[in-house]
Amino acid sequence: MAEQSSIDSYLIGGSVRDLVLGRKNTDLDILLVSRTGVQDFPAIKFAGFLARKFHGKAEIFRQFGTATVTFPRGKAVDLVSARKETYARPAALPTVKPGTMVDDLFRRDFTINTLAICLNPGEFGRMVDRTGAMQDLKNRLIRILHPESFIDDPTRIFRALRYEQRFGFRLEKSTLAALKKGIHGIRLLSGTRVRNEFIRIFEEKNPLPVLNRLDKLGVMRVVSSGLKLNACARRYFKTGKGRNRTFDWLFLFDNLSVLQAKYICRKLQLDAETSAAVLAGKYPALQKLSPGKMKASHIFEILSGKPEQIILFWLAKAENQQAKCRLKYFIKRLRKIKLTVTGEDLKKAGLKPGPMYRKLLRQVLRAKFDGKVRTRAQELNLAYKLAYRGYYT
């Protein structure tokens, strides 16, 4: 179809890189190069044609000359027009114009992502390597294409370190020097772009080596002055046990103070639910649960009303055995204990309705936690005694 439209098509980028490395990659990027000149973005027109032909849906991104076609069974392909990019200022989104294939290859982040395989019938399967990508793959190197690469787009710093750790590669010497030089440019990125880079790190099979590298190179401190992996975070990201996205943020920010956590949640524009969880996790429950003897009612007072996910977070990070046992006791036993007596029972017993009902029942529940009352009759009797004495808080 591309041949009939005077378009040269190439499989390009990560899918070719992973094909050479023998790794699975189902994300397909197709580069389209018009033979009639560089006045337009062929991906936009071709996406509509492809969607109509196979009853799919085309999503067009005119600003970047790209499109995504999703087919009826859910498979998708990304179409990219050959283009050249310029940056008005460091960390800005690029200004995109139609370009040649060479323009497109040299606008990319690293040499290993510039390999292309021709898909046109006459030259099907021909490998295109204009940047020494095959040699860099052989030597297991991450190399940028020009010295200002990390200045233009500081998100490439995160990407370089993800690839380095995922593939077991190393940063080529001048690339590492350029990366270190460009680290402070991360401050110019929007919070959303930084947040998305951390999410991509969380999605790695093993995010800990990437996070360690960010920490060692000083990237964490640029994102937020107090951001640093502590022992709990390292253990969590290493084991991968019980991982979920909220836990990822909770452990990443575990070393931050409440004020620092508020700041970074706003800066990265985390959603309200995640931000609330991060701040809830700052409550010093583990410190409160660690001292010597403690009544069951006191454990309940500390943990009552706290979201279950936050309690599980504290359990996951607890190092003090006593605190860990008390958290488990709350989860397995305490929170399941309920009173059989209700406000209606107090009313029937002749107690005047009012705000004291809630306070009385809370006192009775505390007594039940501590084993002082067990039966319904004992609950009601204690409530009546407390009301008679005015002894409730």
VEXDREN-2710 file (C-alpha; in Angstrom, 1 decimal):
% VEXDREN-2710
k/r/px/py/pz
1/MET/0.0/0.0/0.0
2/ALA/2.8/2.4/0.8
3/GLU/4.5/1.5/-2.5
4/GLN/1.4/2.4/-4.4
5/SER/1.3/5.8/-2.6
6/SER/4.9/6.6/-3.5
7/ILE/5.9/6.2/0.1
8/ASP/8.9/4.3/1.4
9/SER/8.1/2.5/4.6
10/TYR/10.5/1.2/7.3
11/LEU/10.2/-0.6/10.6
12/ILE/12.2/1.6/12.9
13/GLY/13.4/2.3/16.4
14/GLY/12.9/0.1/19.5
15/SER/11.3/-2.8/17.6
16/VAL/14.3/-3.2/15.3
17/ARG/16.7/-2.7/18.2
18/ASP/15.0/-5.5/20.2
19/LEU/14.8/-7.7/17.1
20/VAL/18.6/-7.5/16.8
21/LEU/19.0/-8.2/20.5
22/GLY/16.6/-11.1/20.4
23/ARG/14.1/-9.4/22.8
24/LYS/10.3/-9.4/22.6
25/ASN/8.8/-6.0/21.5
26/THR/5.2/-5.7/20.3
27/ASP/5.3/-1.9/19.9
28/LEU/5.6/-1.3/16.1
29/ASP/6.8/2.1/14.8
30/ILE/6.7/2.5/11.0
31/LEU/8.6/5.4/9.4
32/LEU/7.1/6.8/6.2
33/VAL/9.2/8.7/3.8
34/SER/7.5/10.5/0.8
35/ARG/9.2/10.1/-2.5
36/THR/7.6/13.3/-3.8
37/GLY/9.4/15.7/-1.5
38/VAL/9.4/16.8/2.1
39/GLN/6.5/19.2/2.0
40/ASP/4.0/17.1/3.9
41/PHE/3.6/14.5/6.7
42/PRO/2.8/11.2/4.9
43/ALA/1.9/9.4/8.1
44/ILE/-1.3/11.5/8.5
45/LYS/-2.7/10.7/5.1
46/PHE/-1.6/7.1/5.2
47/ALA/-3.2/6.5/8.6
48/GLY/-6.6/7.4/7.3
49/PHE/-6.1/5.1/4.3
50/LEU/-5.0/2.2/6.5
51/ALA/-7.8/2.7/9.0
52/ARG/-10.4/2.6/6.2
53/LYS/-8.8/-0.4/4.5
54/PHE/-8.8/-2.5/7.6
55/HIS/-11.8/-1.0/9.5
56/GLY/-9.6/0.4/12.2
57/LYS/-9.4/3.8/14.0
58/ALA/-6.8/6.4/13.3
59/GLU/-5.7/8.9/15.9
60/ILE/-3.9/11.8/14.3
61/PHE/-1.2/14.0/16.0
62/ARG/-0.7/16.8/13.4
63/GLN/1.7/18.8/15.5
64/PHE/4.2/16.0/15.3
65/GLY/3.3/14.5/12.0
66/THR/2.4/11.1/13.6
67/ALA/-0.6/8.9/13.9
68/THR/-1.7/5.7/15.6
69/VAL/-3.9/3.2/13.9
70/THR/-5.8/0.7/16.1
71/PHE/-7.2/-2.4/14.4
72/PRO/-10.5/-4.1/15.3
73/ARG/-8.8/-6.8/17.5
74/GLY/-6.9/-4.2/19.5
75/LYS/-3.5/-4.3/17.8
76/ALA/-2.0/-0.9/17.0
77/VAL/0.8/0.5/14.9
78/ASP/2.4/3.9/15.3
79/LEU/3.1/5.7/12.0
80/VAL/5.8/8.4/11.9
81/SER/6.5/10.8/9.1
82/ALA/10.2/11.5/8.3
83/ARG/10.8/14.8/10.1
84/LYS/13.4/17.1/11.5
85/GLU/13.2/18.8/14.9
86/THR/14.4/22.1/16.4
87/TYR/14.2/23.2/20.0
88/ALA/13.4/26.9/20.7
89/ARG/15.0/26.5/24.1
90/PRO/16.3/23.7/26.3
91/ALA/13.7/21.2/27.5
92/ALA/11.0/22.7/25.2
93/LEU/8.9/20.4/23.1
94/PRO/10.3/20.3/19.6
95/THR/9.2/22.2/16.6
96/VAL/8.6/19.6/13.9
97/LYS/8.9/20.0/10.1
98/PRO/8.8/17.5/7.3
99/GLY/12.2/16.0/6.6
100/THR/14.2/13.3/4.9
101/MET/15.0/9.9/6.2
102/VAL/18.4/11.1/7.3
103/ASP/16.8/14.0/9.1
104/ASP/14.6/11.6/11.0
105/LEU/17.4/9.2/12.0
106/PHE/19.6/12.0/13.4
107/ARG/16.8/13.6/15.4
108/ARG/16.5/10.5/17.5
109/ASP/17.8/10.0/21.1
110/PHE/20.5/7.2/20.7
111/THR/22.2/5.4/17.9
112/ILE/20.6/2.1/19.0
113/ASN/17.2/3.5/18.2
114/THR/18.0/4.5/14.6
115/LEU/18.1/1.1/12.9
116/ALA/15.5/0.7/10.2
117/ILE/14.3/-2.2/8.1
118/CYS/12.7/-1.5/4.7
119/LEU/9.2/-2.9/4.2
120/ASN/8.7/-2.0/0.5
121/PRO/8.4/-5.1/-1.7
122/GLY/11.4/-4.4/-3.8
123/GLU/13.8/-4.0/-0.9
124/PHE/11.9/-5.8/1.8
125/GLY/14.2/-6.7/4.8
126/ARG/17.1/-4.3/3.9
127/MET/18.7/-3.0/7.0
128/VAL/19.5/0.7/7.2
129/ASP/22.2/1.8/9.6
130/ARG/23.5/5.3/9.1
131/THR/24.8/5.9/12.7
132/GLY/26.9/2.9/13.6
133/ALA/24.0/1.5/15.6
134/MET/24.9/-2.2/14.9
135/GLN/28.4/-1.6/16.2
136/ASP/27.1/0.1/19.3
137/LEU/24.7/-2.9/19.9
138/LYS/27.6/-5.2/19.5
139/ASN/29.7/-3.2/22.0
140/ARG/26.7/-2.8/24.3
141/LEU/26.9/1.0/24.3
142/ILE/24.4/3.8/24.7
143/ARG/25.5/6.8/22.5
144/ILE/23.8/10.1/21.8
145/LEU/23.8/11.5/18.3
146/HIS/25.0/15.1/19.1
147/PRO/26.5/16.8/22.1
148/GLU/23.5/18.9/23.0
149/SER/21.0/16.0/23.0
150/PHE/20.4/16.0/26.8
151/ILE/20.2/19.8/26.8
152/ASP/17.5/19.8/24.1
153/ASP/15.5/17.0/25.8
154/PRO/16.4/16.2/29.4
155/THR/13.9/13.3/29.5
156/ARG/16.6/11.5/27.5
157/ILE/18.6/11.3/30.7
158/PHE/15.9/9.0/32.3
159/ARG/15.7/7.0/29.1
160/ALA/19.4/6.5/28.8
161/LEU/19.6/5.1/32.3
162/ARG/16.6/2.9/31.7
163/TYR/18.2/1.4/28.6
164/GLU/21.6/1.1/30.3
165/GLN/20.1/-1.0/33.1
166/ARG/17.5/-2.9/31.1
167/PHE/20.0/-4.1/28.5
168/GLY/23.1/-4.3/30.7
169/PHE/24.8/-1.7/28.5
170/ARG/27.0/1.2/29.5
171/LEU/27.0/4.8/28.6
172/GLU/29.7/5.7/26.0
173/LYS/32.3/8.1/27.6
174/SER/31.3/11.3/25.9
175/THR/27.6/10.4/26.3
176/LEU/28.0/10.0/30.1
177/ALA/29.9/13.4/30.2
178/ALA/27.0/15.1/28.3
179/LEU/24.5/13.4/30.6
180/LYS/26.2/14.8/33.7
181/LYS/26.3/18.2/32.1
182/GLY/22.6/18.2/31.3
183/ILE/21.3/16.9/34.6
184/HIS/20.3/20.4/35.9
185/GLY/18.2/20.9/32.8
186/ILE/15.7/18.5/34.4
187/ARG/14.5/21.5/36.4
188/LEU/13.2/23.0/33.2
189/LEU/10.9/20.1/32.5
190/SER/7.2/20.2/33.4
191/GLY/6.2/18.2/36.4
192/THR/4.0/16.0/34.2
193/ARG/7.0/15.0/32.0
194/VAL/9.1/14.1/35.0
195/ARG/6.2/12.1/36.5
196/ASN/5.8/10.2/33.3
197/GLU/9.5/9.3/33.3
198/PHE/9.3/7.9/36.8
199/ILE/6.2/5.9/35.8
200/ARG/8.2/4.4/32.9
201/ILE/10.9/3.4/35.4
202/PHE/8.3/1.8/37.7
203/GLU/7.1/-0.2/34.6
204/GLU/10.6/-1.7/34.2
205/LYS/10.9/-5.4/35.2
206/ASN/13.5/-4.3/37.8
207/PRO/13.4/-0.6/38.5
208/LEU/15.9/-0.6/41.4
209/PRO/19.1/-0.4/39.3
210/VAL/17.7/2.5/37.4
211/LEU/16.6/4.3/40.6
212/ASN/20.0/3.6/42.1
213/ARG/21.7/5.1/39.1
214/LEU/19.5/8.2/39.2
215/ASP/20.4/8.5/42.9
216/LYS/24.1/8.1/42.4
217/LEU/24.3/10.6/39.5
218/GLY/22.4/13.3/41.5
219/VAL/19.2/13.2/39.3
220/MET/17.0/12.6/42.4
221/ARG/18.3/15.7/44.2
222/VAL/17.6/17.8/41.1
223/VAL/14.0/16.6/41.0
224/SER/13.6/17.4/44.8
225/SER/16.3/18.3/47.3
226/GLY/15.4/15.6/49.8
227/LEU/14.7/12.8/47.3
228/LYS/16.8/9.8/48.1
229/LEU/16.2/6.1/48.2
230/ASN/16.3/4.8/51.8
231/ALA/16.8/1.2/52.9
232/CYS/13.1/0.5/52.9
233/ALA/12.6/1.7/49.4
234/ARG/15.6/-0.3/48.1
235/ARG/14.2/-3.4/49.7
236/TYR/10.7/-2.8/48.2
237/PHE/12.0/-2.1/44.7
238/LYS/14.4/-5.0/44.9
239/THR/11.9/-7.7/45.9
240/GLY/9.0/-6.4/43.8
241/LYS/6.7/-8.1/46.3
242/GLY/3.2/-6.6/46.5
243/ARG/4.2/-3.8/44.1
244/ASN/1.5/-1.4/42.8
245/ARG/1.7/2.2/41.5
246/THR/0.6/3.8/44.8
247/PHE/3.2/1.8/46.7
248/ASP/5.8/2.9/44.1
249/TRP/5.2/6.5/44.9
250/LEU/5.0/5.9/48.7
251/PHE/8.3/4.2/48.8
252/LEU/10.0/6.5/46.4
253/PHE/9.0/9.5/48.6
254/ASP/9.5/7.7/51.9
255/ASN/12.6/9.7/52.8
256/LEU/10.8/13.0/52.4
257/SER/9.3/15.1/55.1
258/VAL/5.6/16.0/55.0
259/LEU/6.4/19.5/53.6
260/GLN/8.7/18.0/50.9
261/ALA/6.1/15.4/50.1
262/LYS/3.4/18.0/49.6
263/TYR/5.8/20.0/47.4
264/ILE/6.7/17.1/45.1
265/CYS/3.2/15.8/44.8
266/ARG/2.2/19.3/43.5
267/LYS/5.3/19.6/41.3
268/LEU/4.7/16.2/39.6
269/GLN/1.0/16.8/39.4
270/LEU/0.1/13.5/41.0
271/ASP/-3.6/12.8/41.1
272/ALA/-5.5/13.7/44.3
273/GLU/-5.9/10.0/45.4
274/THR/-2.1/9.3/45.1
275/SER/-1.2/12.6/46.8
276/ALA/-3.5/11.9/49.7
277/ALA/-2.0/8.4/50.1
278/VAL/1.6/9.8/50.1
279/LEU/0.7/12.3/52.8
280/ALA/-1.3/9.7/54.8
281/GLY/1.8/7.5/54.7
282/LYS/3.8/10.2/56.6
283/TYR/1.7/9.6/59.8
284/PRO/4.3/8.2/62.3
285/ALA/2.3/5.0/63.0
286/LEU/5.4/2.8/63.2
287/GLN/7.0/5.0/65.8
288/LYS/3.8/5.0/67.9
289/LEU/3.4/1.2/67.6
290/SER/7.0/0.4/68.6
291/PRO/7.1/1.1/72.4
292/GLY/6.9/-1.7/75.0
293/LYS/3.5/-2.7/76.5
294/MET/0.4/-1.4/74.7
295/LYS/-3.3/-2.1/75.1
296/ALA/-5.3/-3.4/72.1
297/SER/-7.5/-0.3/72.4
298/HIS/-4.4/1.9/72.0
299/ILE/-3.4/0.0/68.8
300/PHE/-6.9/0.6/67.5
301/GLU/-6.8/4.3/68.3
302/ILE/-3.5/4.7/66.3
303/LEU/-4.7/2.8/63.3
304/SER/-8.5/3.5/63.3
305/GLY/-9.7/5.3/60.2
306/LYS/-6.5/4.9/58.3
307/PRO/-6.8/3.6/54.7
308/GLU/-6.1/-0.1/54.3
309/GLN/-3.5/0.5/51.7
310/ILE/-1.6/2.8/54.0
311/ILE/-1.7/0.2/56.8
312/LEU/-0.3/-2.4/54.3
313/PHE/2.4/0.1/53.4
314/TRP/3.4/0.5/57.0
315/LEU/3.4/-3.3/57.4
316/ALA/5.6/-3.6/54.3
317/LYS/8.2/-1.1/55.6
318/ALA/8.1/-2.1/59.3
319/GLU/11.5/-3.2/60.6
320/ASN/10.5/-3.3/64.3
321/GLN/9.1/-6.7/65.0
322/GLN/6.7/-5.4/67.7
323/ALA/5.2/-2.8/65.4
324/LYS/4.9/-5.4/62.6
325/CYS/3.0/-7.8/65.0
326/ARG/0.7/-5.1/66.1
327/LEU/-0.1/-4.1/62.5
328/LYS/-0.9/-7.8/61.7
329/TYR/-3.0/-8.0/64.9
330/PHE/-5.0/-5.0/63.8
331/ILE/-5.6/-6.3/60.3
332/LYS/-6.5/-9.9/61.3
333/ARG/-8.3/-9.3/64.6
334/LEU/-9.0/-5.8/65.9
335/ARG/-10.7/-4.2/63.0
336/LYS/-13.1/-7.1/62.8
337/ILE/-14.4/-6.6/66.4
338/LYS/-17.8/-4.9/66.5
339/LEU/-20.2/-4.0/69.3
340/THR/-23.5/-5.7/69.5
341/VAL/-25.0/-2.8/71.4
342/THR/-26.4/0.2/69.4
343/GLY/-27.7/3.7/70.1
344/GLU/-31.2/2.2/69.9
345/ASP/-30.3/-0.1/72.8
346/LEU/-29.1/2.9/74.8
347/LYS/-32.3/4.7/74.2
348/LYS/-34.4/1.7/75.3
349/ALA/-32.3/1.6/78.4
350/GLY/-33.5/5.1/79.3
351/LEU/-30.4/7.1/78.3
352/LYS/-31.3/10.4/76.7
353/PRO/-30.2/10.6/73.0
354/GLY/-27.4/12.9/72.2
355/PRO/-23.7/13.3/71.2
356/MET/-22.8/11.2/74.3
357/TYR/-24.0/8.0/72.5
358/ARG/-21.1/8.0/70.2
359/LYS/-18.6/8.7/73.0
360/LEU/-20.2/6.0/75.2
361/LEU/-20.1/3.4/72.5
362/ARG/-16.5/4.2/71.7
363/GLN/-15.5/3.7/75.3
364/VAL/-17.4/0.4/75.4
365/LEU/-15.6/-0.7/72.2
366/ARG/-12.2/0.1/73.8
367/ALA/-13.2/-2.1/76.7
368/LYS/-14.1/-4.9/74.3
369/PHE/-10.8/-4.6/72.6
370/ASP/-9.0/-5.0/75.9
371/GLY/-11.2/-8.0/76.9
372/LYS/-13.1/-6.1/79.7
373/VAL/-16.5/-6.9/78.2
374/ARG/-17.4/-9.9/76.0
375/THR/-21.2/-10.3/76.0
376/ARG/-24.0/-8.0/74.9
377/ALA/-25.2/-7.7/78.5
378/GLN/-21.8/-6.6/79.6
379/GLU/-21.6/-4.0/76.8
380/LEU/-24.9/-2.5/77.8
381/ASN/-24.1/-2.6/81.5
382/LEU/-20.8/-0.8/81.0
383/ALA/-22.5/1.8/78.8
384/TYR/-25.1/2.5/81.5
385/LYS/-22.4/2.7/84.3
386/LEU/-20.3/5.1/82.2
387/ALA/-23.3/7.3/81.5
388/TYR/-24.4/7.3/85.1
389/ARG/-20.9/8.3/86.2
390/GLY/-20.4/10.8/83.4
391/TYR/-17.2/8.9/82.6
392/TYR/-16.7/9.1/78.9
393/THR/-14.4/11.0/76.5
END
